[in-house]
Amino acid sequence: MTPQEIVREYLLAMEAREFVRARSLLATDFHMCFPGGRTFDSLEALADWAASRYRHVRKRFDGFDTVALAVGDPDHAVVYCRGVMDGEALDGTRIEGVRFIDRFEVRGGRLVDQQVWNDLGEAGIGCR
């Protein structure tokens, strides 16, 4: 799979809460950083944190941009995924059209890093 295909497959697996499939795409030292500087080293910890913010979200992809990090090595790249999120807040309020950008580093066919930015806080979702 290309770096972009790996990112798309991972995001779809996470949306479906198919952690085994998602984990198969990760490097052993995979690291995630989400809004507010929240860092996670396991998919379950991320899911637990997300459950405290919203019932569910789905990402609609507007595009992917891939940048090679090493000349002659197409398996070492940064992939930016951008689009909007829809879903449901904890109180049942609809979440619609919330912008996001995810930045992934892919090396050797595995995800090594994910950085997430979104406007959920601006929409008042998950703020306490």
Contacts in CASP RR format, 6 or more apart in sequence:
PFRMAT RR
TARGET T0000
AUTHOR 0000-0000-0000
METHOD contacts of the structure
MODEL  1
MTPQEIVREYLLAMEAREFVRARSLLATDFHMCFPGGRTFDSLEALADWA
ASRYRHVRKRFDGFDTVALAVGDPDHAVVYCRGVMDGEALDGTRIEGVRF
IDRFEVRGGRLVDQQVWNDLGEAGIGCR
1 9 0 8 1.000
1 109 0 8 1.000
2 66 0 8 1.000
2 74 0 8 1.000
3 66 0 8 1.000
3 74 0 8 1.000
3 75 0 8 1.000
3 77 0 8 1.000
3 79 0 8 1.000
3 104 0 8 1.000
3 106 0 8 1.000
3 109 0 8 1.000
4 64 0 8 1.000
4 66 0 8 1.000
4 79 0 8 1.000
6 25 0 8 1.000
6 79 0 8 1.000
6 104 0 8 1.000
6 106 0 8 1.000
6 109 0 8 1.000
6 110 0 8 1.000
6 111 0 8 1.000
7 64 0 8 1.000
7 79 0 8 1.000
7 81 0 8 1.000
7 102 0 8 1.000
7 104 0 8 1.000
7 106 0 8 1.000
7 111 0 8 1.000
8 61 0 8 1.000
8 64 0 8 1.000
8 81 0 8 1.000
9 21 0 8 1.000
9 25 0 8 1.000
10 22 0 8 1.000
10 25 0 8 1.000
10 26 0 8 1.000
10 104 0 8 1.000
10 111 0 8 1.000
11 59 0 8 1.000
11 61 0 8 1.000
11 81 0 8 1.000
11 102 0 8 1.000
13 19 0 8 1.000
13 21 0 8 1.000
13 22 0 8 1.000
13 25 0 8 1.000
14 22 0 8 1.000
14 43 0 8 1.000
15 57 0 8 1.000
15 58 0 8 1.000
15 59 0 8 1.000
17 47 0 8 1.000
19 43 0 8 1.000
19 44 0 8 1.000
19 47 0 8 1.000
22 43 0 8 1.000
23 43 0 8 1.000
25 109 0 8 1.000
25 110 0 8 1.000
25 111 0 8 1.000
26 110 0 8 1.000
26 111 0 8 1.000
27 107 0 8 1.000
27 110 0 8 1.000
27 111 0 8 1.000
27 112 0 8 1.000
29 112 0 8 1.000
30 41 0 8 1.000
30 110 0 8 1.000
30 111 0 8 1.000
30 112 0 8 1.000
30 113 0 8 1.000
30 114 0 8 1.000
31 39 0 8 1.000
31 40 0 8 1.000
31 41 0 8 1.000
31 112 0 8 1.000
31 113 0 8 1.000
31 114 0 8 1.000
32 39 0 8 1.000
32 40 0 8 1.000
32 41 0 8 1.000
32 46 0 8 1.000
32 113 0 8 1.000
32 114 0 8 1.000
32 115 0 8 1.000
32 116 0 8 1.000
33 39 0 8 1.000
33 114 0 8 1.000
33 115 0 8 1.000
33 116 0 8 1.000
34 40 0 8 1.000
34 46 0 8 1.000
34 49 0 8 1.000
34 116 0 8 1.000
35 116 0 8 1.000
35 117 0 8 1.000
35 118 0 8 1.000
35 120 0 8 1.000
35 121 0 8 1.000
38 49 0 8 1.000
40 46 0 8 1.000
40 49 0 8 1.000
50 57 0 8 1.000
52 90 0 8 1.000
52 126 0 8 1.000
53 90 0 8 1.000
53 120 0 8 1.000
53 125 0 8 1.000
53 126 0 8 1.000
54 87 0 8 1.000
54 88 0 8 1.000
54 89 0 8 1.000
54 90 0 8 1.000
54 95 0 8 1.000
54 120 0 8 1.000
54 125 0 8 1.000
54 126 0 8 1.000
55 87 0 8 1.000
55 88 0 8 1.000
55 89 0 8 1.000
55 90 0 8 1.000
55 92 0 8 1.000
56 87 0 8 1.000
56 88 0 8 1.000
57 85 0 8 1.000
57 86 0 8 1.000
57 87 0 8 1.000
57 88 0 8 1.000
57 95 0 8 1.000
57 98 0 8 1.000
58 85 0 8 1.000
58 86 0 8 1.000
58 87 0 8 1.000
59 81 0 8 1.000
59 83 0 8 1.000
59 84 0 8 1.000
59 85 0 8 1.000
59 100 0 8 1.000
60 83 0 8 1.000
60 84 0 8 1.000
60 85 0 8 1.000
60 86 0 8 1.000
60 97 0 8 1.000
61 81 0 8 1.000
61 82 0 8 1.000
61 83 0 8 1.000
62 82 0 8 1.000
62 83 0 8 1.000
62 84 0 8 1.000
63 81 0 8 1.000
63 82 0 8 1.000
63 83 0 8 1.000
64 79 0 8 1.000
64 80 0 8 1.000
64 81 0 8 1.000
64 82 0 8 1.000
65 79 0 8 1.000
65 80 0 8 1.000
65 82 0 8 1.000
66 77 0 8 1.000
66 78 0 8 1.000
66 79 0 8 1.000
66 80 0 8 1.000
67 77 0 8 1.000
67 78 0 8 1.000
67 79 0 8 1.000
67 80 0 8 1.000
68 74 0 8 1.000
68 76 0 8 1.000
68 77 0 8 1.000
69 76 0 8 1.000
69 77 0 8 1.000
69 78 0 8 1.000
69 105 0 8 1.000
69 107 0 8 1.000
70 76 0 8 1.000
75 106 0 8 1.000
75 107 0 8 1.000
75 108 0 8 1.000
75 109 0 8 1.000
76 106 0 8 1.000
76 107 0 8 1.000
76 108 0 8 1.000
77 105 0 8 1.000
77 106 0 8 1.000
78 103 0 8 1.000
78 104 0 8 1.000
78 105 0 8 1.000
78 106 0 8 1.000
79 103 0 8 1.000
79 104 0 8 1.000
79 106 0 8 1.000
80 101 0 8 1.000
80 102 0 8 1.000
80 103 0 8 1.000
80 104 0 8 1.000
81 101 0 8 1.000
81 102 0 8 1.000
81 104 0 8 1.000
82 99 0 8 1.000
82 100 0 8 1.000
82 101 0 8 1.000
82 102 0 8 1.000
83 99 0 8 1.000
83 100 0 8 1.000
83 101 0 8 1.000
84 96 0 8 1.000
84 97 0 8 1.000
84 98 0 8 1.000
84 99 0 8 1.000
84 100 0 8 1.000
85 95 0 8 1.000
85 97 0 8 1.000
85 98 0 8 1.000
85 99 0 8 1.000
85 100 0 8 1.000
85 118 0 8 1.000
85 120 0 8 1.000
86 94 0 8 1.000
86 95 0 8 1.000
86 96 0 8 1.000
86 97 0 8 1.000
86 98 0 8 1.000
87 94 0 8 1.000
87 95 0 8 1.000
87 96 0 8 1.000
88 94 0 8 1.000
88 95 0 8 1.000
89 95 0 8 1.000
89 125 0 8 1.000
89 126 0 8 1.000
90 126 0 8 1.000
93 125 0 8 1.000
95 120 0 8 1.000
95 123 0 8 1.000
95 125 0 8 1.000
98 118 0 8 1.000
98 119 0 8 1.000
98 120 0 8 1.000
98 123 0 8 1.000
98 125 0 8 1.000
99 118 0 8 1.000
99 119 0 8 1.000
100 116 0 8 1.000
100 117 0 8 1.000
100 118 0 8 1.000
100 119 0 8 1.000
101 116 0 8 1.000
101 117 0 8 1.000
101 118 0 8 1.000
102 114 0 8 1.000
102 115 0 8 1.000
102 116 0 8 1.000
102 117 0 8 1.000
103 113 0 8 1.000
103 114 0 8 1.000
103 115 0 8 1.000
103 116 0 8 1.000
104 111 0 8 1.000
104 113 0 8 1.000
104 114 0 8 1.000
104 115 0 8 1.000
105 111 0 8 1.000
105 112 0 8 1.000
105 113 0 8 1.000
106 112 0 8 1.000
120 126 0 8 1.000
121 127 0 8 1.000
END
